Amino acid sequence: MRLTASKLRQEVYKILDEIIRTGKPAEIERNGNLLKIISVSKRYSKLSKLKPRKLTSEDSDNFEHIDWTQEWKLR
């Protein structure tokens, strides 16, 4: 997220909590300079970075009726 120093000042705690929650850095523009606030603790969920994707056009309910016994091998 990119914002101005004034916007950061108005919502500093909200912005800091968002950085901690998502792990995404905030970019602050000040006098033509770009600064970043990042979370160095990895307390955010790595799953939050995943983007939803559709892997198949099949209805997932159909997968439970597939016979997989030929694919399984005992060791």
N, C-alpha and C positions, 0 to 999 in steps of 0.2 A: 504494500500500500504506500502510496506517495502522498505526502501532505506538507503543508506549510508549518513553520514554527508556531504561528498563531493558533492553528488548528490543534497542534500538539499541546500547547499550553491550555486550551479550553478542555481537552478531553484526555489528559495525560494518563490517568489511571485506567480508563477504558481501553486506550490504545496499548498500554503496557500489558494489561490482562489478555488482550487479543493476541499479542505477540507470544506470550507464554502459552496460550491455549493452542494456537495453530503452528507455532514455530516459524511463521513467515515474518521476515524482517519488515520494519517500517522505514521508509526513506523520507527524510525531512529536507526540504529545500530552504536554505537560509543564505541570503546575500549572494546568490549565484553558486553556492556550494551545496553539494549533496552529501548528507550524513545518513548513516544507517544505525538503527537500534535493532540488535539481534538478541536472541535468547541463546545463551551458552550452555544452559542446563538442558538436557534432553528430556524434560518432563512432559513435553507435548506428545500427543499420540502420532506415531508415524503413519497410522492409517488415515489420519486427517488429510494427508497429502494425496491420497488415491483419488483418481477421477473415475466416476462410474462408467462402465463400458458394457456394451451388449456383445457377448461373445458368440452367440448363436441366434438364429432366427427361430429355432425350435422352442416350444413351450417347455419349460423346465419340469413340469409335471409328467411329461412323457418319458423322462429319463429313468424314472423308477421302475418302469416296465420293461427295460432292456435286459436281455439275458446276457450277463457278463461271465458266465461259468466257463466259456471257452478261453477267456482272457486270463483267468486266474491260474496260477501255477503253484503247486505245493513245493516247498523246498525241503 
